[in-house]
């Protein structure tokens, strides 16, 4: 069984100046770049997930825009898989599960954006499909949200969703913990 690094929606629209700027995107992308470097060093499979929005009136991740492109800090290189999705769950109506099965991948290292949406939906689905998941919680980013006329900070949103995944759905690790495990070939 093999491990793969799964980068979810690290796209320009989430960065400063983008159509849906998140908090801590630069820090999350820098941490993702560390994971990417470690994965490339030991030739771990890398899968980039790219969201293209198909909802009528969509304002971000619109096909043909600069915002939909994968951010340069984690840009794919030759040989790395790119899977396009249209829903928060990276498995829904994509070839992700088939690709993982065909390549005998059982463990997933997950990072990306948004913590409370696509990262969360994908990690839960991966667990349901039987994959062992490790989430690099400091290589994820999100935004503040409103609920019941109350603004929930990005930090609280991120922490709540990481806490909800931790244990049953995924193991939460830092970038440094995962990068070290990748390089030692123990993950």
C-alpha positions as CSV (number, residue, x, y, z in Angstrom):
1,X,0.0,0.0,0.0
2,X,1.2,3.5,-0.9
3,X,0.7,7.0,0.4
4,X,-0.2,10.0,-1.7
5,X,-0.2,13.8,-1.0
6,X,-3.6,15.4,-1.9
7,X,-3.6,19.2,-2.4
8,X,-7.1,20.6,-2.4
9,X,-8.1,23.8,-4.1
10,X,-4.9,25.8,-3.5
11,X,-6.0,28.3,-6.2
12,X,-5.4,32.0,-6.8
13,X,-8.9,33.2,-5.9
14,X,-8.3,32.2,-2.2
15,X,-5.1,34.4,-2.0
16,X,-4.8,38.2,-1.3
17,X,-6.5,40.0,-4.2
18,X,-8.5,37.0,-5.2
19,X,-12.2,36.8,-5.5
20,X,-12.7,34.9,-2.2
21,X,-9.7,35.7,-0.1
22,X,-9.2,33.4,2.9
23,X,-7.2,34.0,6.1
24,X,-3.7,32.5,6.4
25,X,-3.5,31.4,2.8
26,X,0.1,32.3,2.4
27,X,1.2,30.5,5.5
28,X,-0.9,27.4,4.5
29,X,0.6,27.5,1.0
30,X,4.1,27.8,2.4
31,X,3.5,24.7,4.6
32,X,2.0,22.9,1.7
33,X,5.1,23.7,-0.3
34,X,7.2,22.0,2.4
35,X,5.0,18.9,2.1
36,X,5.2,19.0,-1.6
37,X,9.0,19.2,-1.5
38,X,9.2,16.2,0.8
39,X,6.8,14.2,-1.3
40,X,8.7,15.0,-4.5
41,X,12.0,14.1,-2.9
42,X,10.9,10.5,-2.1
43,X,8.7,10.3,-5.3
44,X,5.4,10.1,-3.4
45,X,2.4,10.4,-5.7
46,X,1.0,13.9,-5.7
47,X,-2.6,14.8,-6.6
48,X,-3.7,18.3,-7.2
49,X,-7.4,19.0,-6.9
50,X,-8.7,22.0,-8.8
51,X,-12.2,23.3,-8.3
52,X,-13.9,24.8,-11.3
53,X,-17.2,26.4,-10.3
54,X,-20.2,25.6,-12.5
55,X,-22.9,27.3,-10.4
56,X,-24.9,29.9,-12.2
57,X,-23.6,33.4,-11.2
58,X,-20.4,32.0,-9.6
59,X,-18.0,34.7,-8.5
60,X,-14.9,32.6,-7.9
61,X,-13.1,29.7,-9.5
62,X,-14.6,30.6,-12.8
63,X,-13.3,28.7,-15.8
64,X,-10.8,30.7,-17.9
65,X,-9.9,33.2,-15.1
66,X,-6.6,33.7,-13.4
67,X,-8.4,33.0,-10.1
68,X,-9.2,29.4,-11.0
69,X,-5.5,28.5,-11.6
70,X,-3.5,26.5,-9.0
71,X,-1.3,28.9,-7.1
72,X,2.3,29.1,-8.2
73,X,3.7,28.2,-4.7
74,X,2.4,24.7,-5.3
75,X,2.1,24.5,-9.0
76,X,2.0,20.9,-10.5
77,X,5.0,19.6,-12.3
78,X,5.1,16.9,-15.1
79,X,3.8,13.6,-13.8
80,X,1.6,14.9,-11.0
81,X,-2.1,14.2,-11.3
82,X,-4.6,17.1,-11.6
83,X,-8.2,16.2,-10.9
84,X,-10.9,18.8,-11.6
85,X,-13.9,18.8,-9.4
86,X,-17.2,20.8,-9.2
87,X,-18.3,20.0,-5.7
88,X,-16.7,20.3,-2.2
89,X,-16.1,16.5,-2.0
90,X,-13.1,15.7,-4.2
91,X,-14.5,12.2,-4.7
92,X,-17.9,13.3,-6.0
93,X,-18.2,12.9,-9.8
94,X,-14.4,12.7,-10.3
95,X,-11.9,10.0,-11.0
96,X,-10.1,10.3,-7.6
97,X,-11.3,7.0,-6.1
98,X,-10.5,5.1,-9.3
99,X,-7.1,6.7,-9.6
100,X,-6.2,5.9,-5.9
101,X,-7.4,2.3,-6.4
102,X,-5.5,1.8,-9.6
103,X,-2.3,3.0,-8.0
104,X,-2.7,0.9,-4.8
105,X,-2.9,4.1,-2.6
106,X,-4.4,3.5,0.8
107,X,-3.0,6.5,2.9
108,X,-3.7,10.1,2.1
109,X,-1.9,13.2,3.3
110,X,-4.5,16.0,3.0
111,X,-4.0,19.7,2.9
112,X,-5.6,22.7,1.2
113,X,-8.5,25.1,1.3
114,X,-11.1,25.6,2.7
115,X,-10.8,23.8,6.0
116,X,-14.5,23.8,6.7
117,X,-15.6,22.9,3.2
118,X,-13.6,21.0,0.7
119,X,-10.9,19.7,3.1
120,X,-13.5,18.5,5.5
121,X,-15.8,17.0,2.9
122,X,-12.9,15.2,1.2
123,X,-11.4,13.8,4.4
124,X,-14.8,12.4,5.5
125,X,-15.4,10.8,2.1
126,X,-11.9,9.3,2.1
127,X,-12.5,7.7,5.4
128,X,-15.8,6.4,4.2
129,X,-14.0,4.8,1.2
130,X,-11.6,3.2,3.6
131,X,-8.5,5.4,3.2
132,X,-6.3,6.3,6.2
133,X,-6.1,10.1,6.3
134,X,-3.5,12.4,7.8
135,X,-4.4,16.1,7.7
136,X,-1.7,18.7,7.9
137,X,-3.8,21.2,9.9
138,X,-1.4,24.0,9.5
139,X,-1.4,23.6,5.7
140,X,-5.1,24.4,5.5
141,X,-6.9,27.8,5.4
142,X,-10.4,29.0,5.7
143,X,-12.5,32.2,6.4
144,X,-14.8,33.6,9.0
145,X,-18.4,32.6,8.5
146,X,-21.8,33.8,9.8
147,X,-24.1,31.6,11.8
148,X,-27.2,32.7,13.7
149,X,-26.3,36.3,13.3
150,X,-22.9,35.6,14.9
151,X,-19.6,36.0,13.1
152,X,-17.4,32.9,13.7
153,X,-13.7,33.7,13.3
154,X,-11.6,31.9,10.7
155,X,-9.5,30.5,13.6
156,X,-12.6,29.1,15.3
157,X,-14.0,27.7,12.1
158,X,-10.7,26.0,11.3
159,X,-10.2,24.6,14.8
160,X,-13.8,23.3,15.0
161,X,-13.6,21.4,11.7
162,X,-10.1,20.0,12.4
163,X,-11.4,18.9,15.8
164,X,-14.4,17.2,14.2
165,X,-12.1,15.3,11.8
166,X,-9.5,14.4,14.4
167,X,-9.6,10.8,15.5
168,X,-12.3,8.9,13.6
169,X,-11.8,10.5,10.2
170,X,-8.2,11.6,10.2
171,X,-5.1,12.1,12.3
172,X,-4.2,15.7,12.7
173,X,-0.5,16.5,12.3
174,X,1.7,19.5,11.7
175,X,3.5,20.1,8.5
176,X,6.8,19.4,10.1
177,X,5.6,16.1,11.6
178,X,4.3,14.9,8.3
179,X,7.3,16.1,6.3
180,X,9.6,14.3,8.7
181,X,7.5,11.1,8.4
182,X,7.5,11.4,4.5
183,X,11.3,11.7,4.4
184,X,11.7,8.8,6.9
185,X,9.3,6.8,4.7
186,X,7.1,6.0,7.7
187,X,4.0,7.5,6.4
